[in-house]
């Protein structure tokens, strides 16, 4: 499976499932389970690459602001949700996490408190492989390297948030008291 095929499958899942992330994940499982097991393994490899590429400090900071906190698992689930938004949104968010402030649903979350997570999206290749073959997905022989996160900043530091993610901070951080 190529990267384009990976994202096209997600786009098909989105088209058939609406905007609810769990429905997108369920539809992705169904679509992927119809494919050859080797393609399911290929999807899993691409998913690992996508998740590794998105394992970035400022994206974690964006998830933290938007969701009112983000543990290790919470950041994983946030990136699962981000995958359900499609390739263009995902790529833009990885390149510029502050661009998430442009999404109407994220803007609305500043008022509603909605959180964005989709653990189910992370399980798509495993669920599809079990559904297609009644066996577990084979272990990855060559794991994808995860980037170094040495540039961590204190996500609770409102001034750092305003400096690093100004559009998101304008939505999710209280204005400074004068």
C-alpha positions in Angstrom: 0.0 0.0 0.0 1.3 3.5 -0.9 0.8 6.6 1.1 -1.8 7.9 -1.4 -3.8 4.6 -0.9 -3.6 5.0 2.8 -5.2 8.4 2.7 -7.7 7.5 0.0 -9.0 4.7 2.2 -9.4 7.2 5.1 -11.2 9.6 2.7 -13.6 6.8 1.6 -14.2 6.0 5.2 -15.0 9.7 5.9 -17.3 9.9 3.0 -19.3 6.9 4.1 -19.3 7.7 7.8 -20.0 11.4 8.3 -18.0 13.5 10.7 -18.0 11.3 13.8 -14.5 10.0 14.4 -15.6 6.6 15.7 -17.8 6.1 12.7 -14.9 6.9 10.4 -12.7 4.4 12.2 -15.4 1.7 12.0 -15.9 2.4 8.3 -12.1 2.3 7.7 -12.0 -1.2 9.4 -14.7 -2.4 7.1 -13.0 -1.0 4.0 -9.6 -2.3 4.9 -10.8 -5.8 5.9 -12.0 -6.2 2.3 -8.4 -5.9 1.1 -5.6 -8.5 0.8 -3.9 -9.1 4.2 -0.6 -7.7 2.7 -2.4 -4.4 2.1 -3.6 -4.4 5.7 0.0 -4.8 6.8 1.0 -2.0 4.5 -1.7 0.2 5.9 -0.4 -0.5 9.4 3.1 0.5 8.3 1.9 3.8 6.8 -0.1 4.5 10.0 3.0 4.0 12.1 4.9 6.4 9.8 2.1 9.0 10.0 2.0 8.8 13.7 5.8 9.1 14.0 5.8 12.1 11.7 3.2 13.7 13.9 4.9 13.0 17.1 6.0 16.7 17.5 6.2 18.9 20.6 4.2 21.8 19.2 1.4 19.5 18.0 1.3 17.9 21.4 1.0 21.5 22.8 -1.9 22.1 20.4 -3.6 19.0 21.6 -3.0 20.0 25.2 -4.6 23.5 24.6 -7.5 22.2 22.7 -8.4 19.2 24.9 -7.5 21.0 28.2 -4.6 18.5 28.7 -3.0 15.6 26.9 -1.2 12.7 28.5 0.9 10.4 26.4 -2.2 8.3 25.6 -4.3 11.5 25.1 -1.8 12.8 22.5 -2.0 9.4 20.7 -5.8 9.5 20.7 -5.7 13.2 19.5 -3.6 12.1 16.6 -6.1 9.3 15.9 -8.8 12.0 15.7 -6.6 14.1 13.5 -6.2 11.2 11.1 -10.0 11.1 10.8 -9.9 14.7 9.5 -8.1 13.6 6.3 -4.7 14.1 4.7 -4.9 17.9 4.1 -5.9 18.8 7.7 -3.4 16.3 9.1 -0.5 17.5 7.0 -1.3 21.1 7.7 -1.5 20.5 11.4 1.8 18.6 11.5 3.5 21.5 9.6 1.7 24.2 11.5 -0.1 23.0 14.6 -1.6 26.5 15.2 -3.5 26.0 11.9 -6.0 23.9 13.9 -7.5 27.2 15.1 -8.9 27.5 11.5 -11.1 24.4 11.9 -14.7 25.4 12.8 -15.1 22.5 15.1 -12.0 23.4 17.0 -13.1 27.0 17.2 -16.5 25.8 18.6 -14.7 23.6 21.1 -13.2 26.7 22.7 -16.8 27.5 23.9 -18.2 24.0 24.3 -15.2 22.2 25.8 -15.5 19.4 23.3 -12.4 17.2 23.3 -10.9 15.5 20.2 -9.8 11.9 20.5 -10.2 8.7 18.5 -8.5 5.7 20.0 -10.5 3.5 17.6 -8.6 5.0 14.6 -5.4 3.7 16.0 -6.7 0.2 16.1 -7.9 0.1 12.5 -5.2 -2.2 11.0 -5.4 -4.6 13.9 -9.2 -4.8 13.8 -9.2 -5.1 10.0 -6.6 -7.9 10.0 -8.5 -9.9 12.7 -11.8 -9.4 10.7 -10.1 -10.5 7.4 -8.0 -13.3 8.6 -9.1 -14.2 12.2 -5.4 -13.7 13.2 -3.4 -11.0 14.8 -1.6 -8.5 12.7 2.1 -9.5 12.3 4.6 -7.5 14.3 6.5 -4.8 12.5 10.0 -6.0 11.7 11.5 -2.6 11.1 9.9 -0.2 13.5 9.6 3.4 12.4 11.8 5.7 14.4 10.1 8.2 16.6 11.5 11.8 16.6 13.3 13.2 19.6 11.2 15.4 21.8 14.0 17.4 23.4 12.2 20.8 22.7 9.5 20.3 25.2 8.0 23.3 26.8 5.6 23.7 29.8 2.2 23.4 28.2 0.7 25.2 31.2 2.9 28.2 30.6 0.4 30.6 29.1 3.0 33.0 27.8 4.8 30.1 26.0 1.5 29.0 24.6 0.8 32.5 23.3 4.2 32.7 21.7 4.3 29.2 20.1 0.6 28.8 19.2 -0.9 32.3 19.1 -4.2 31.5 17.3 -4.9 28.5 19.5 -3.9 30.4 22.6 -6.3 33.2 21.6 -9.1 30.6 21.7 -8.1 28.4 24.7 -6.0 30.5 27.0 -7.4 33.2 29.3 -6.3 36.7 28.4 -3.5 38.1 30.6 -4.7 40.1 33.6 -3.6 43.7 33.6 
